């Protein structure tokens, strides 16, 4: 009597998706996107030149030559 080897069982199975890894990647992408949005909003609110002065009497930010802003 010959015993059959079970080596083909492993290779015949398809790879299963790792749902927890995919979920973690989606969460990280969402956090990254939210952080970028927060930074853009902060830069827009402060005029893109850094933190706003404490007295609040700063002149409006100068526009670059040639910009239509």
Secondary structure, DSSP 4 states (H G I P E B T S, - for coil): --PPP-HHHHHHSPPPP-HHHHHHHHHHHHHHHHHHHHHHHHHHHTTTSSSPPSSS-PPPPPPPTT---
